Structure formats: structure tokens, C-alpha cells
Amino acid sequence: MTLIHGVDYSVVDPDNKWKILRSQSRFALWALLISTGVVMQGFDIVAGGQLAALPEFREKFGVLKSDGTYLIPAHYLSAWNSIAPATEIIATFIFAPLLERFGRKWGILAASIISVAGVLLQQLAPDWRMHLAGRGVNGIAIGMMFTISPLWIGETCRPELRGFFLCFFNTSIVFGQFAIVIVSQGSSHISGKWQWWLPVVAMYIFPLILTISWPFFPESPYWLIRRGRVGDAKKALRRIYGFNDTEYYDIEVRRIEEEIRLTNDLHGNVDNTPPKRILGINVQAETECFNKLNRKRTFTAIFAASAQQMIGATFVIGYATYFLELIGVKDYFGASIALYVVMLVASTAAFPLTEIFGRRFLIVGPQFVLCLMLLIMGILGCIPDTKRASWGIVGMLYVWALIYQLSIGATGFVLASEIATMRLRAATQGFITITNSVWGLIMQFTVPYMINPDAGDLGGKVGFIFLATGLIAGFSGWWLFPETKGLSFEKMDELYVMNVPPRKFKETVARSDGLETVLTDIKTSKCDEGGFKQGN
């Protein structure tokens, strides 16, 4: 046994995760870099509500009311906020199958170029329709990065730290949301078109960072090994980790090769089977996601991400500033900034908590607590004294945001990104993006009609609507979501092949580990006994 940085990397041991973390600074930088594209999504999610709260933007794209003020009509908001999820769906249908053919790296450059075009259209838009087109084009880039980022991190990092690094995904989204709130707050004091131009122009930063760093970004070693390019995989691993010990790269290649072999043993090797094509695109992996062996895992991954939307994420996160203004909070920008600070801190705290408490523990119970917060919010929306009720609703928004980011906000993406078998990770991540975008499309289209004064004008009563969908998410999560903390991909494969109910994964693994320990002790005892007798 050779120790590298005090760790035996030839064994996947969750007890070593904090030792391993100390030597992962270079990998963490690559993970942060590829998460830059996801920061862009956080920007885009909140952009509609933030821009709608800026007077210059309302005057440019809104309609004049009888009292001399400008209002963005509900159907404008719905169109702006739903076009990006719609184009994300289209882009992912085309793009996800190509990841298996061309790899992960090329998509980063393509997404960056498309994003620049989308932001430019938004900036120079003469009317609301051109602004709509720009958001749609940028949605294509967002859909691509939403698929690539967790895929690359999940299949490249050490299994012991999979949950820790996959938390980058959600924190990047929250950071993007926080950043655009700060930018919008700063620009709100500017007169003229730069009041709304500044938040839009700030979106150039993300494709610029990705484009400059693209030549140096390493391809996924897992994808390279599946393609038989072991030498290139070792070069990629060296760039990712920067260790001087060459034995580490041999160990990592053997680990990945073993994962591929075990996956093929359990699910069959489909690499040499005739491809299934739709419109010329190979969709072999996509169809395999829904066969008897894999469909439960696919639905679990999809639902882990979708549950976030069902429990009210779009409403609380995407429309916080605009909603606070509508319910009469005077310093609505300041209140929303404080809200996003709470979310950013909570999301960052979820990094270690995901590995300490596990995924199921952090998702299932807190979902029902979030439902309670939505119920209270709905009740407050029924109180005639709107001034006092408004501050009560603000308080509930803060509590909801804190619990959400500590639980399903961060951990939902972790579970969704790790639950698929290795070979189907790219295809499953594509389905996650598509389904999440479908939910986003529904929510972005309907929420403005729920809260806008010229439409539903529900105020806090919108909590009742998300209470209903949130309860569906909570009970479904109790049945579907397994505990995957510390499990290797091979162990997850075995548990699903054995048809173990997901909610019983933890106790099943504990029993099997206990049995293995007993058997090992018996074998050791017999060997010692045999040796003793031989010695006498």
C-alpha cells in the first residue's frame, strides 16, 4: 500500500474524505471555473424580477398607466421569464446526446459564444420582443452549461467528496442571484438607460471567463477512458490535480476503468450495439434511461431537481424583489439583498452538511417544514392588515430561504447528479435539465399572473398554491429518495439491481457491511487458528 498525501487512494473510503479534501485545492478551482456558467443561470432566473423593479426599464418596455406610472404587463413578464426555460429544453434535446460523441469540453466554448449573442440582443433591444429573443438565445447557452457543469464535476471528482463538490452547482446559482440583486441595487441610483443596461451588460462576464480559460480546461477523464484514450485521460488528470506522484494517476485510471467494467457487467455493454437514431442523433443512452433497470433512477434524478420548483423556488427566489415591492415593502431592494445573503450563507453551509448528514436526511424532512412555511405565508396573505402581514410574509420568506438552501436547494442537485449509473450520467443530466426547464417554464409563465396587480394579485395567498404542489413533492421524495452518502457508484448499481426500496438503502448497506465484517473476522480467525496449529 502506497500512501499519497497520507491517503490510500486505491480504496474508496468515506472516512478519508476530509483528508482528501486538503489536497483538492486545484480540483476545486476547476470545479469553480466550470460552475461559472451556472452562475449565469442564477443571474437569468432573477433578472426578470430585478429589471421589472427598475423605473427606467419599466419606462422603456412597460405601458403607461392612468396615474402616470409605468407597469410591465403580466404577459411581458411571463414571456421573458418563460422563454429561457423553453429554449433550454430545445437545446438540451439536441445537445445532450452530442456530449457522448464529442465530449464535455467543446460545449463550454459553444455555450459561451451563444451567450454573448443572447446578451447583446437584450442590451440593444428596441422593444420587448427583441429583449425576449435575447433571453431565448441566452437560454440555449444556459441549458448547455446546466448540463455540462454537474456532469463534469460528478464524474471527475473522487467518490468520497462527490456530494461536497456537487454543492458548487447550487451555490453558483445562488451566487448569481445574489450578484444581480447587488448590481441592480447599485444601478437603481443611476439615471438613464444604464440603470437597466448595467445588470444586462454584467452578464458578459461569464462567457468571457469561460472563453479565456477554455484552451486550458481539461476534458473529462471518464469520457476519455470510455473512448479508449487512456494516455489523454492521464494528461487530463494531471492538469486537474497537479500531483507530482504519477502513481496517483494510475490509481485513478484503474478506478474509473473498474467502474466502467462493473457498470457493463450489471447493465450490459451497449457500446458495441447498433445505435438508435432520431433525426440522425444517436439516442441509445436516452432510451436506455427508461428501461426496466434504470427508469426508477431516472425518475428519481428528475424529481430531485423538479421538487425544488414544486415547493416554490421560482416564486421565492425569482420574484423576491418584485414581490416585496408589490406587497408594500418600502426598502424592497435592501430586503431582497438581505434575503440573498441568507441564501448564499446557507447554501455554502450545505457543503459539509451534505457529507455529514447525508442526502435523504437533508431533503425529506425539511420539505415538510418548507410546506409549513408556505401555509403560514398563505394565512398571512388573508389578513386585512396588509402592513403587518407584509412583514410577516417577509419573515416567512427569510425562514423558507434558509431552510431551502440548507436542504433541497443544495442537496437536491447533488442527489439528482449522482443517482444515475455512470454510463447514463450525461443522458440523465440532460433529462434533469429538460424537466427542470419544463417546470421553470410553467412557473415563470404562471407566477406573474398570480402576483401582478393587473392579474391575480394574490399576495401572500400564493403560498397556498405552492403548499399543494410542495406536499406532492414531499411525499414523493419520501418514497423515491435514497441515502447515497458514502456509496460508490458500484454499490448504488447493486442496490438498484437488487430492487432495494430507495428509502431502505441506508439500513441495507449497514446490514451488508456488518455481514461482510463478520465474514472477514471469521476468515481471519480461521487463518490465525490454522497458522497456530501449523506452528505447533
C-alpha positions in Angstrom: 0.0 0.0 0.0 1.4 3.4 -1.1 0.2 6.5 0.7 -0.2 9.7 -1.3 -0.6 12.8 0.9 -1.3 10.4 3.7 -4.2 8.7 2.0 -4.5 5.3 0.3 -6.3 6.3 -2.9 -6.6 2.8 -4.1 -9.5 2.3 -1.7 -12.7 4.4 -1.8 -13.2 5.1 1.9 -15.7 7.8 3.0 -13.8 8.1 6.3 -10.9 9.7 4.4 -13.0 12.5 2.8 -11.6 15.3 4.9 -8.0 14.2 4.5 -8.6 14.0 0.7 -10.2 17.5 0.7 -7.0 19.1 1.9 -5.2 18.0 -1.3 -8.1 19.0 -3.7 -7.5 22.8 -4.0 -6.6 22.6 -7.7 -9.7 20.4 -8.5 -11.8 22.9 -6.5 -10.6 25.7 -8.8 -11.6 23.7 -11.9 -15.0 23.0 -10.4 -15.5 26.7 -9.6 -14.5 27.6 -13.1 -17.0 25.2 -14.8 -19.6 26.4 -12.4 -19.2 29.9 -13.8 -21.8 29.0 -16.5 -24.2 28.1 -13.8 -23.8 31.5 -12.1 -25.1 32.8 -15.4 -28.3 30.8 -14.8 -28.7 32.4 -11.4 -28.4 35.8 -13.0 -31.1 34.9 -15.6 -33.6 33.4 -13.1 -33.8 36.6 -11.1 -33.2 39.0 -14.0 -36.9 39.4 -14.9 -38.0 40.4 -11.4 -35.0 42.7 -10.8 -35.3 44.5 -14.1 -39.1 44.9 -13.7 -38.4 46.8 -10.4 -36.2 49.4 -12.2 -38.1 52.6 -13.2 -36.0 53.1 -16.4 -36.7 49.6 -17.6 -40.4 49.9 -16.9 -40.5 53.2 -18.9 -38.6 51.5 -21.8 -40.6 48.3 -22.1 -43.7 48.9 -20.0 -47.1 50.5 -20.6 -48.3 53.9 -19.2 -51.0 53.7 -16.5 -53.6 56.3 -15.8 -51.7 57.6 -12.7 -48.7 58.4 -14.9 -46.6 55.4 -13.8 -45.3 52.6 -15.9 -46.1 48.9 -15.4 -44.6 45.8 -17.0 -47.7 43.8 -18.1 -48.0 40.3 -16.8 -47.8 38.7 -20.2 -44.5 40.5 -20.9 -43.1 39.2 -17.6 -44.4 35.7 -18.3 -42.9 35.7 -21.8 -39.5 37.0 -20.7 -39.2 34.6 -17.9 -40.5 31.5 -19.7 -38.6 31.9 -23.0 -35.2 30.8 -21.4 -36.6 27.5 -20.0 -38.3 26.8 -23.3 -35.1 27.3 -25.3 -33.2 25.3 -22.6 -35.5 22.3 -23.4 -34.9 22.5 -27.1 -31.1 23.0 -26.7 -30.8 20.0 -24.3 -32.7 17.7 -26.6 -30.2 18.4 -29.3 -27.1 18.9 -27.1 -27.2 16.1 -24.5 -26.7 13.2 -27.0 -23.8 15.1 -28.5 -21.9 15.1 -25.2 -21.3 11.3 -25.6 -19.9 11.8 -29.1 -17.8 14.9 -28.8 -17.1 15.1 -25.0 -17.8 17.8 -22.5 -15.2 20.4 -23.2 -16.3 21.6 -26.7 -19.8 22.5 -25.3 -18.3 25.1 -23.0 -17.0 27.2 -25.9 -20.2 26.8 -27.9 -22.3 27.9 -24.9 -20.0 31.0 -24.3 -20.4 32.2 -27.9 -24.2 31.7 -27.9 -24.4 33.5 -24.5 -22.6 36.6 -25.9 -25.1 36.8 -28.8 -28.0 36.5 -26.4 -26.8 39.2 -24.0 -26.1 41.5 -26.9 -29.7 41.2 -28.2 -31.0 42.0 -24.7 -28.8 45.1 -24.4 -29.7 46.6 -27.8 -33.3 45.6 -27.8 -35.6 48.4 -29.1 -38.7 46.7 -27.8 -39.9 44.0 -25.5 -40.0 41.4 -28.4 -36.3 41.8 -29.2 -35.5 41.6 -25.5 -37.5 38.4 -25.5 -35.4 37.0 -28.3 -32.2 37.8 -26.5 -33.3 36.0 -23.4 -34.3 33.0 -25.5 -30.8 32.8 -27.2 -29.1 33.1 -23.8 -31.4 30.3 -22.5 -29.8 27.9 -25.1 -26.3 28.6 -23.5 -27.7 28.2 -20.0 -29.2 24.8 -20.9 -25.9 23.6 -22.2 -23.9 24.7 -19.1 -26.6 23.4 -16.8 -26.0 20.0 -18.3 -22.2 20.1 -18.5 -21.3 21.6 -15.1 -22.6 18.9 -12.7 -21.8 16.2 -15.2 -18.1 17.1 -15.4 -17.8 17.5 -11.6 -19.7 14.3 -10.7 -17.7 12.0 -13.0 -14.3 13.6 -12.3 -14.2 14.1 -8.5 -13.2 11.5 -6.0 -16.3 9.5 -4.8 -15.7 10.4 -1.2 -16.2 14.1 -2.0 -18.9 13.8 -4.7 -21.6 15.5 -2.5 -19.3 18.3 -1.3 -18.2 19.4 -4.8 -21.6 18.9 -6.4 -22.9 21.6 -3.9 -20.9 24.0 -6.1 -23.8 23.8 -8.5 -26.5 25.2 -6.3 -24.1 27.7 -4.6 -23.2 29.0 -8.1 -26.8 29.6 -8.9 -27.4 31.4 -5.6 -24.3 33.5 -6.1 -25.6 34.6 -9.5 -28.9 35.5 -7.9 -27.2 37.5 -5.2 -24.9 39.2 -7.7 -27.6 40.5 -9.9 -29.5 41.8 -6.9 -26.4 43.7 -5.8 -25.8 45.0 -9.4 -29.5 46.1 -9.7 -29.4 47.8 -6.3 -26.3 49.8 -7.5 -27.8 50.6 -10.9 -31.1 51.8 -9.3 -29.3 55.0 -8.3 -28.3 55.7 -12.0 -30.5 57.8 -14.3 -30.9 56.9 -17.9 -30.6 53.6 -19.8 -27.6 52.5 -17.8 -29.9 51.9 -14.9 -31.1 48.7 -16.7 -28.2 48.3 -19.1 -25.7 47.6 -16.2 -27.4 44.4 -14.9 -27.7 43.2 -18.6 -24.1 44.1 -19.5 -22.8 42.3 -16.3 -23.8 39.0 -17.9 -20.9 39.3 -20.4 -18.6 38.4 -17.6 -19.5 34.7 -17.5 -18.9 33.8 -21.2 -15.8 35.9 -21.2 -14.3 34.0 -18.3 -15.2 30.6 -19.9 -13.8 31.6 -23.3 -10.5 32.8 -21.9 -10.0 29.7 -19.8 -11.3 27.2 -22.4 -8.0 26.3 -24.1 -6.6 25.2 -20.7 -9.8 23.4 -19.4 -9.3 19.6 -19.1 -11.7 17.1 -20.8 -13.5 14.6 -18.6 -11.1 11.7 -17.9 -14.1 9.4 -17.6 -15.2 10.2 -21.1 -11.6 9.8 -22.4 -11.2 6.4 -20.9 -14.6 5.2 -22.3 -13.2 6.3 -25.7 -10.0 4.2 -25.1 -7.8 7.3 -24.8 -6.1 6.3 -21.5 -3.0 8.4 -22.2 -5.1 11.6 -22.7 -7.0 10.7 -19.6 -3.8 10.7 -17.5 -2.8 14.0 -19.0 -6.2 15.4 -18.1 -6.0 14.1 -14.6 -2.5 15.6 -14.2 -3.9 19.0 -15.2 -6.9 18.6 -12.9 -4.9 17.7 -9.8 -1.3 18.7 -10.4 0.1 16.0 -8.1 3.8 15.1 -8.7 3.2 11.4 -7.8 2.5 9.5 -11.1 1.1 6.6 -9.1 -2.0 8.6 -8.3 -3.0 8.9 -11.9 -2.5 5.1 -12.4 -4.8 4.5 -9.4 -7.5 6.9 -10.8 -7.4 5.4 -14.2 -7.8 1.9 -12.7 -10.7 3.1 -10.5 -12.6 4.6 -13.5 -11.9 1.5 -15.6 -13.3 -0.7 -12.8 -16.4 1.5 -12.6 -16.9 1.1 -16.3 -16.4 -2.6 -16.2 -18.8 -3.1 -13.2 -21.5 -1.0 -14.9 -21.2 -3.1 -18.1 -21.4 -6.3 -16.0 -24.6 -5.2 -14.3 -26.3 -3.4 -17.2 -24.7 -5.0 -20.2 -22.2 -3.4 -22.6 -24.1 -1.4 -25.1 -21.1 0.4 -26.6 -20.9 -2.0 -29.5 -24.6 -2.3 -30.1 -26.2 -0.6 -33.2 -27.1 3.0 -32.3 -30.7 4.2 -32.1 -31.1 7.4 -34.0 -33.7 10.1 -34.1 -33.2 12.8 -36.8 -29.6 11.5 -37.2 -28.8 11.8 -33.5 -27.8 8.7 -31.5 -30.2 8.4 -28.6 -29.1 5.0 -27.4 -28.3 6.2 -23.9 -31.5 8.3 -23.7 -33.7 5.3 -24.4 -31.8 3.1 -22.0 -32.6 5.6 -19.2 -36.2 4.3 -19.3 -35.6 0.6 -19.5 -36.6 -1.6 -16.6 -33.3 -1.4 -14.8 -32.9 2.3 -15.0 -36.3 4.0 -15.1 -36.6 4.4 -11.3 -33.1 6.0 -11.1 -34.0 8.4 -14.0 -37.3 9.4 -12.4 -35.5 9.9 -9.0 -32.9 12.2 -10.6 -35.6 14.2 -12.5 -37.8 14.5 -9.4 -34.9 15.6 -7.1 -34.5 18.7 -9.2 -38.1 19.2 -10.1 -39.2 19.2 -6.4 -37.4 22.5 -6.0 -39.7 24.1 -8.4 -42.8 22.4 -6.9 -42.1 23.7 -3.5 -41.9 27.4 -4.6 -38.3 28.1 -5.6 -39.2 30.2 -8.6 -41.7 32.3 -6.6 -39.4 33.0 -3.6 -36.1 33.3 -5.4 -37.0 34.6 -8.8 -39.6 37.2 -7.8 -38.4 38.2 -4.3 -37.6 41.8 -5.2 -40.7 42.4 -7.3 -43.0 40.7 -4.9 -41.6 42.7 -1.9 -42.3 45.9 -3.9 -45.9 44.8 -4.7 -46.8 43.9 -1.1 -45.7 47.4 0.0 -42.2 46.9 1.5 -40.6 50.3 1.1 -36.9 49.2 1.1 -37.6 46.2 -1.2 -34.1 46.2 -2.7 -32.5 46.1 0.7 -34.8 43.4 2.0 -34.1 41.3 -1.1 -30.3 41.7 -0.7 -30.6 40.5 2.9 -32.6 37.6 1.7 -30.0 36.5 -0.9 -27.2 36.9 1.7 -29.1 34.4 3.9 -29.5 32.0 0.9 -25.8 32.3 0.0 -24.6 31.6 3.5 -27.0 28.7 3.9 -26.0 27.2 0.5 -22.3 27.4 1.5 -23.0 25.8 4.8 -24.6 22.9 2.9 -21.2 21.8 1.5 -20.0 19.9 4.6 -23.6 19.1 5.8 -24.3 17.1 2.7 -21.4 14.8 3.6 -22.0 14.8 7.4 -25.8 14.2 7.5 -26.4 12.7 4.0 -28.8 13.5 1.2 -32.1 11.9 2.3 -31.9 13.4 5.8 -31.4 16.9 4.4 -34.2 16.6 1.8 -37.2 14.6 3.0 -37.9 16.2 6.5 -37.1 19.8 5.5 -39.5 19.6 2.6 -42.4 19.3 5.0 -41.0 22.2 7.1 -41.0 24.3 3.9 -44.6 23.4 3.3 -45.4 24.7 6.8 -43.8 28.0 6.0 -45.9 28.2 2.8 -49.0 27.6 4.8 -48.2 30.4 7.3 -47.4 32.7 4.3 -50.8 31.9 2.8 -52.6 32.6 6.1 -50.8 35.9 6.4 -51.9 36.8 2.9 -55.5 36.6 4.1 -55.1 39.1 7.0 -56.8 42.5 6.2 -54.0 44.5 8.0 -51.7 44.3 5.0 -48.8 46.4 6.6 -48.3 44.0 9.5 -49.0 40.9 7.3 -46.4 42.1 4.8 -43.6 42.0 7.3 -44.8 38.6 8.5 -44.6 37.4 4.9 -41.1 38.8 4.6 -40.1 36.9 7.8 -41.5 33.7 6.3 -39.6 34.3 3.1 -36.4 34.5 5.1 -37.0 31.3 7.1 -38.1 29.5 3.9 -35.0 30.6 2.1 -32.7 29.5 4.9 -34.2 26.0 5.2 -34.5 25.6 1.4 -30.8 26.3 0.8 -29.7 24.1 3.6 -31.8 21.2 2.3 -33.3 20.5 -1.1 -31.8 23.7 -2.7 -28.3 22.4 -2.5 -28.8 18.6 -1.8 -31.5 18.1 -4.4 -28.9 18.8 -7.2 -26.4 16.6 -5.5 -28.7 13.6 -5.4 -30.0 14.3 -9.0 -26.5 14.5 -10.4 -25.1 11.3 -8.7 -28.0 8.8 -8.8 -27.7 7.6 -12.4 -25.4 4.8 -13.4 -22.1 6.1 -14.7 -22.7 5.3 -18.3 -26.0 7.1 -18.4 -24.9 10.2 -16.5 -24.8 12.5 -19.5 -28.2 11.4 -20.8 -29.8 11.6 -17.3 -28.3 15.1 -16.7 -29.9 16.1 -20.0 -33.3 14.9 -18.8 -32.8 16.8 -15.5 -32.2 19.9 -17.4 -35.2 19.4 -19.7 -37.6 18.6 -16.8 -36.3 21.4 -14.7 -36.8 23.7 -17.6 -40.3 22.5 -18.2 -41.2 23.2 -14.5 -39.4 26.6 -14.9 -41.4 27.3 -18.0 -44.7 26.5 -16.1 -43.7 28.6 -13.0 -42.2 31.5 -14.9 -45.4 31.8 -17.0 -47.9 31.4 -14.2 -46.2 33.3 -11.2 -46.6 36.8 -12.8 -50.3 36.1 -13.3 -50.5 35.0 -9.6 -48.9 38.2 -8.1 -49.2 41.0 -10.7 -51.8 43.7 -9.8 -53.3 43.6 -13.2 -53.8 39.8 -12.9 -54.3 37.5 -9.8 -52.9 40.0 -7.2 -52.8 37.1 -4.7 -50.0 38.5 -2.5 -49.1 36.1 0.3 -52.0 33.8 -0.6 -49.8 32.4 -3.4 -48.3 30.3 -0.6 -51.4 28.1 -0.7 -50.7 27.1 -4.3 -47.2 26.0 -3.6 -48.3 24.3 -0.4 -50.3 21.9 -2.6 -47.5 21.1 -5.1 -45.0 21.1 -2.2 -46.9 18.3 -0.3 -46.8 16.2 -3.5 -43.1 16.8 -3.7 -42.6 15.9 0.0 -44.5 12.6 -0.1 -43.0 11.5 -3.4 -39.5 12.3 -2.1 -40.1 10.1 1.0 -40.8 7.2 -1.3 -38.2 7.9 -4.1 -35.1 9.4 -2.5 -32.3 7.1 -1.2 -29.4 7.8 1.1 -26.3 7.9 -1.1 -23.8 9.4 1.3 -20.5 7.4 1.1 -21.9 5.0 -1.5 -19.7 4.2 -4.5 -21.4 4.1 -8.0 -20.9 0.3 -8.0 -22.8 -0.1 -4.7 -25.7 2.1 -5.9 -25.8 -0.1 -9.1 -26.0 -3.2 -6.9 -28.8 -1.8 -4.7 -30.9 -0.8 -7.6 -30.3 -4.1 -9.4 -31.4 -5.9 -6.2 -34.6 -3.8 -6.3 -34.0 -2.5 -2.7 -36.5 0.3 -1.9 -34.6 3.6 -2.0 -35.8 4.6 1.5 -34.1 1.4 2.8 -30.7 1.9 1.2 -29.0 3.0 4.4 -30.2 0.1 6.6 -29.5 -2.4 3.8 -25.9 -1.2 3.3 -25.4 -1.2 7.1 -26.6 -4.8 7.3 -24.4 -5.9 4.4 -21.4 -4.1 5.8 -22.0 -5.7 9.1 -22.2 -9.2 7.4 -19.0 -8.5 5.5 -17.2 -7.6 8.7 -18.4 -10.7 10.4 -17.3 -12.9 7.5 -13.9 -11.2 7.4 -13.5 -11.8 11.1 -14.4 -15.5 10.7 -12.0 -15.9 7.8 -9.2 -14.1 9.8 -9.9 -16.2 12.9 -9.7 -19.4 10.8 -6.5 -18.3 9.2 -5.0 -17.5 12.6 -6.2 -20.8 14.0 -4.8 -22.7 11.1 -1.5 -20.9 11.4 -1.3 -21.6 15.1 -2.0 -25.3 14.7 0.6 -25.4 11.9 3.1 -23.8 14.1 2.6 -26.4 16.8 
